[in-house]
Amino acid sequence: MKFSFLRNRIFWLNFSFWALFFSYKIYDFTAFMDFKVAFLRITVPMFFHIILSYIHYFFILPDLLRTKRLKRYFLRLVPAIAIVMFFQVITENATLTSLGNSNYFESFGWIRFVSTLWDEMSFMIFTGMIKFAVDWFEMENKKKTLENEKLAVELKYLKSQINPHFLFNTLHNLNYLTQIKSDQASEVIVMLSNIMRYMIYDSNKSSITLRKEIDYIQDYLALEAIRLNNKFDLKFDVTEANDQLEIAPLIFIPFVENAFKHGITDKDEKSWIDIRLSTKENIMYLVVENSIGEKGDHESSGVGLDNVKKRLALGYPGKYTLNIDESEKKFHVSLTLDLT
């Protein structure tokens, strides 16, 4: 449909050019001569201008663009110009000689040769420029389409890395809770169900509401709190967030998971995590801070931060700022994201 629309637009662009040219020349010529005379003086040479222009447009120029062979291009162009000019001169001599007192069409001298060649070349070059413009536009369209397809495939691949990763952690939590025969089993099952639903359905969408991402994080935090027997200080503040804004799914969770991997264990009751999520108009601000445990208490994530950095670069190019700082006692992540 788009290709057909483009082709129709190209046709009307060319048609409009010739119609405007003809209209202007008729307006100009009829100020000095009869309409019939003006019509013939314009349409006869214009007929040959059109023939040469579109022989060049459809057959000669595309071959040059495809093969880049300049010598072959001129070997085709020069005979085409010569043949069209030959028949143009013969036709003009036969039809236009008797229309006026001028002997311009009764002979073929140097001045007429240059004038005819100039006219032919001018129209041929102009329509050729339309061809260049159209081909460039189509090429840019295809390039953009390929880039979008590549982006979609890459984002899908990155998401496919995340889902098994979190599924593994969730099943690990479930196994732990089963072993300790937690009284919170029904509550855990509901949260696990919510997480699985999010991972299977919502995470495959290009965007979701901030509300769904927040709910997912809250369930994740609740499960981690149960697994760690609530032996850490957890804050999750979303009071200043517009939860109806749209965002790519699974953007926040790697930062949250990373906070747990940097020293939050059930062995240290002084461990803490502070997460603040807020929005101002269409700008979103995320701050994740956590205490740092002893070296060796945490392990690097196989996907984690590297994954989310790539997703931000692909999904929000030029629209985000990410700062990650680590000191002896605190790990700090701040993300500013333009959701427009």
C-alpha positions, 0 to 999 in steps of 0.5 A, a space after each residue: 500500500 505504501 509503495 503504491 501510494 508513493 508511485 501514485 505520488 511520483 506520477 502526479 509529481 511528474 504530471 503536475 510539472 508538465 501541466 504547469 509548464 504547458 499552462 505557463 507557455 500557453 499563457 505566455 505564447 497566447 499574448 502574442 499569437 493565436 491559440 492554435 499556433 501557440 498550442 502547436 509551437 508548445 506541444 510538438 517540441 514538448 512531445 519529444 521532450 517527454 519522450 526523451 525524458 522518460 526514455 532516460 528516466 525508465 531505461 537509461 538512468 536506472 541502469 547507471 544507478 544499478 551498474 555505476 558504469 558511466 561509459 555504458 551510460 553515455 553510449 546509450 544516452 548520446 544515440 537516444 538524444 540524437 534519434 529523438 532530436 532528429 525526429 523532433 527537427 523533422 516533425 517541427 519542419 513539417 508542422 511548424 514552418 507554415 505557422 509564422 513568418 519566421 524561417 527558424 523551422 525552415 533550416 537546421 543550423 548551429 543556433 537551432 541545434 544548441 537550442 534544441 539540445 539545451 531544451 532536451 537536456 534541461 527537461 531530461 536532467 530535471 526528470 532525472 533529478 526526480 528519479 534521484 530524489 525518489 530513489 533516495 527516499 525509497 532507499 532511506 525508507 528501506 534503511 529505516 525499516 531495516 533499522 527498525 526491524 533490527 532494533 526490534 529483533 535485538 530488543 526481543 533478544 535482550 528480553 529473551 535473556 531476561 525472562 529465563 533469568 528471572 524465572 530461574 530466580 523465582 523458581 529458586 525462591 519457590 523451592 526455598 519457601 517449599 523447603 521451609 514450609 512457609 505459612 505464606 504459601 498462598 500469598 506467595 503463589 499469588 505473587 508468583 502467578 502475577 510475576 509469571 503472568 507479567 513475564 509471559 504476556 506483558 514483557 513481550 509488549 513494546 510498552 506497558 503502563 508504569 503501574 504494571 512495572 511497579 506491581 511487578 517490582 512490588 511482588 518481586 520485593 515481597 518474595 525476596 523479603 520472605 526469602 530473606 526473612 525480612 532481615 533488611 531495611 527496604 523502602 520503595 517510594 512511588 508516591 510521586 510517580 504517574 503510574 499511567 505513563 508508558 514504559 518499556 517492560 523489564 527496565 527497572 528490575 535489573 537495577 533492583 535485582 542488582 541491589 540484592 546481589 550487592 550484599 543483601 543477605 539474611 546474615 546481615 540485619 543492617 542491610 538496606 535497599 532504598 528505591 525511589 521512583 518519581 515522574 515530572 511531566 513525561 520525565 521519569 526518575 529512578 534512584 536505587 541505593 543499597 548497602 554493600 556486603 562483604 566481598 564475595 557475598 554477591 555474584 555478578 549477574 549474567 545479564 543484569 546491568 549490561 543487558 539493561 544498558 543495551 536496552 536503554 541505548 536501543 529503546 531510548 537513544 538520546 533520551 536517558 541518563 544513567 549514573 552508577 556509583 559504588 563506594 565502600 558502603 553504598 551502591 548507587 544507581 540513578 536513571 533519568 528517562 524521557 518517556 515522550 
